[in-house]
């Protein structure tokens, strides 16, 4: 069984930009010292696997992974094969980040995110069987009959994207690691307690790596960094559980209104509804000093940090500033 790890510092790149530009940023991130690069998976952006293959071709050592690829808009067997192709193309650097997907985006496609925990678990189990060269028949939240890959692949590590208690426990019990969708030490401390519960049920000797997958916006201009954070925070707030909102005293009615605006495609309305308190609780945003202080508190709780979009007003500068902040925060 693979023991591959993401490492202490990862970064998310979003293919809202041309693929060649994303690949160039990934190469820059490798030079800056990141251990892994994840590519976001949203239907309204460019194809994440096309971007990841391009990234693999211009990098040498950095891990390349999906940022919560979901088994709803793509059949899980097809998803497993695409990961296997990435594993081959990257010479064994692929990382399978798998999660239930963004509810508002899936709703836009008319997809009901039914039984998400079971869907992710079954996807993980079937993918591993396929990667191990087995023929698979499955009848659960999805069906497949005598499926198999017609090529050999080394099994890539699987990191479960999680936020709620059940997904966290499941990811800790079955995954090689977890991508915890949280940016505040209070949420991450609560999450690691759930991870410990799932880890206690393992009997295979694997100690899953726990990574904070946090939206980060960093710039020398504090206000510009925080303003840019409104966009990802809108999506995070819309999908946040009542427990998370209550933990930070956030307005659940406002979060619901933001979600409704996103589903209508009224993005500016949604972004304008994000409050400063939401930015504080659901992202890491501000000057390098602000971000370093928050990342140091996060590092006390988890094994590593993935800095997620928007990164900052200038992406190259943000990549460098975030790398420096992680280095200082973890000393």
N, C-alpha and C positions, 0 to 999 in steps of 0.2 A: 504494500500500500504506500502511496506517495507521501512523503514528508515535506514536500516543497512548501515554502512559506513566501508570502508576499514581501515581508520585510517591514522595517519600521516606518518607511515613508512612501506613500503612494499618491497618485494624482489622477483626477478624472478630467478627461477632455471631452468636449461635446461636439459632435459633428454637425453643428449648426454652421460651421465654417467649411470651406472646401477641404476635401480629403487630403490633398497635398499640404495644405496649411496645417491641418491637424497632425499629420505625420512629422512635419518640420518641428512643431511644438513638442511632440513626443521625443524627438531626437534631442531637442534642447533640454527637456526634463531629464533625460538619461545623463546628459553631461552635468546637469545641476545636482545629480546625486540621488534621484528618486529610484526606488527599487521596483516599482510597478506602475503601469499606466492603465487606467480603465476607460472604456469608451461608453458613453451613455446610450441607452436604448430607447428611443422615442420615434414613433412613426413619422412625426413631422420634421425630423432631422434626416440627414443622410444615413445610409445603411451602416450600422456599427461594425459588421463583419468586414465589409469592404475597407473601412477605415483601419481596422485592426490588422488586416493582411498588409496594408500599405505601411503601417507603423512597423510591423515585424520586419519588413524589407529594408528599413532605414535605421534600425537599431540592432544592437548586438547582445545585450545582457538583460535589459529591463524586462520584467514580466509584462505580458499583454493580456488584458482580460475584459470581459463584458461587465458592465456596471448594472447588475441586476437584470440580465436578460430574462424575459418572462415567458412561461410556457402556455400562454393564452393566444397571443397573436401569431405564434409559430408552434407547430406541432412539436412536442417534446423529442420525438425521434429525429426530426429534422434539425432541431436545435442541437442535439447531441452530435450529429454528423458535422454541423458547421463548427462546433467547438473542436472536434477531432481534426478537421481541416486546418483550423488555426494552430492547433498543437503541432501539426506536421510542418506548416509554413514557417513557424517561429522556432523550429528546432527545439521543441519541448518547453517553450516559455508561456504557454497558454494558461489562463486562469478562468475557471467557470464561475463567474459571479451570477447567481440565479436567485430570483425573487418573484413575488406575485405581481409586480408591475404597478404602474401608477393608475389608480382607480379612475381619475378624471380622463386620462388619455384613453384607457380601454373603453370607458363609457362612450367616448366620441366615435369609437369603432363599432359600437353596438355589441360589445363583448361583456358578458356578465362574469365578473371575477368570483365565480362560485367555488367554495371550499378551497381557499388559497393555500392553507397549510398542507392539505393532503396533495394538492396539485404539485406544489414545489417538492415535497418529499418523494412522490412517485416519479417525478421527472429526474430527480437526483439518483434514485435507485435504478431506473431503467437506463439512464445515461451510463452509469458505471458498468452495468451488464454489457451494454453495447461496446464500450471501450475495451472491455476485457475479452472481446471476441465472441460473446454468446449470442445465440438467436433468442429473441424475446417476443413472447406473446403476453399481452397485458390487457386487463379489462377493469378499469377503475374510473378516475376522473377523466381519463382519456383511454383510447383503445388502440392496440396495434396487434398484428398477427404475424408471427414468424419473421419479425424484422431483424436485420443484421447489417453491419457495415462490411462492405466488400474490400476493406483495406485494414491494415493493422495500425494501431496507435497506442502510445503510452498514455495511461490514464492521467489527465490533468487534475489538479486539485480543485475542489468545489467549495466555494464560499457562499454561504446563504445570506442574502440581504434581508435584514430583519429589523423590526421595531417593536412589535407586540410581544407579550409574554410567551405565547405558545410557539410562535415562529422562532423566538430566541432559544427556547428550550430545545426545539426540534433541531435547529441548526447546530447547537452545541452537542447534541446526541449523535448526529449523523454527518455533519459537515467537517471539512478540513479546516474551516475557519468561518468567521462571521463578519459581515459588513454591517455594522450597527448604524442605522440611520439616525444619528443624533449628534448634536454639536455642543451640548451643555454637560458639564461634569455630573450634575444631579441626575440627568437622564441616563448617562452612561453608567453611573454607579448602580442605579436600579437595574439596568440591563445586565450588568456583569453578575448580579445576584441570580438572575434568571438563567444566565449561561452556566453558572455553577451548578444549578439544579439539573440542567440537561447533561452536563459533563459527568455528573455523579452516576448517571445511568449507562455510561459507556463501559465496554469491556474489551475494547480493541487496543488500548494503550495510546491512542491518539489524543493529544492535547490540542484542541482547536484554537487557532489564533483569533484573537478578538481585536478588530480594527474599528476605530471610530471613523465613520464615513460622513464627514461634516462638510456642509456648504461653507466655503471660505471666500471672503472678498477682502483683499489686502492692497493697500496703496498708501503712499506717503501722505496723500490727501484723505484724511479720516472721513470727511463727509461724502466724498465721491465713492469710497469703498462701501460705505453703508447704504448709499442710494442704490448702488448696483445690486446689492444683496436682496432688494425687495422682490425681484423676479423669482429666484428659487425659493425664497421664504414663502411666497404665495402658494406655490405647489406643496411645500412641506406643511404649511398650516392647514391647507385644505384636506390633506390626508392624515393629519395628526389625530391620534386617539384622544378621547375625552380625558383620559388619565394624564396625558402629556400636557394638554391645555390647562387642566386644573392644577397640575404641579407648578406651573409658572403663572397662574392667575390670568390666563389669556381668555379673551372673549370668544366663547364657542359659537355664538350667533354670528359674529363677524367672520370667523373661520369658515362657517358654512356658507355665508354670502360670497366669500372669496372663491370657494369651490364651485358654486353655481355660476359665477362669472367666468371662471376658467372653462367650464363645460360649454358655455355659450360662445366661447371664443372672444369674450370681452376682456382681453388680457390687461389693457391699461387700467380698466376699472378694478380688476383684481389686484394689480400691483399697487395702485394708489390706496387700496384699503389696508395694506400691510402697516402695522403699527411699529413704533420703535421697540416696544416690549417684545414683539414677535421676532424682530431682528436679533435682539439680545438673546432670546431663549433658543431660537431655532437655527442660528448661524454663528459663524465666527467672522466678524466684520469690523474693520477699522484700520488703524495705523499699524505698522510693524510691531510697535510696542504693545498695542492692544492685543494683536493676534498672538504674539509670543506668550503673553501672560495667560491667555485662555488655553493655548495649546499645552502649556506646562501643566495646567490643572487637568487637562484631558489625559496627558501622558501618565499621570499618577494612577489612572483608573484602568487603562487598556494597554494592549501590546503594541499598537501602532496607530498611525493616523493616515487616512486618505483625504487629501484636500480636494473638495469637489467644487463644481461650478458655483458662481461665475468666475472665481479666481481673482479678478480685478479688472479695472478699466483698461489696462495694458497687459495682455496675456503674458508676454515674455518677461516683463518686469515682475508681474505677479508670481510667475513660476519661480523666479530667483528669490524674491522676497519671502515666499512661503517656505522654500527650502531652507533659507537662513533662519526663519522663525522656528521651524521644526528642530534644526540643529541646536539652536540656543535653548529651546524649551526642554530638550531631552538630555542636556548636559548634566 
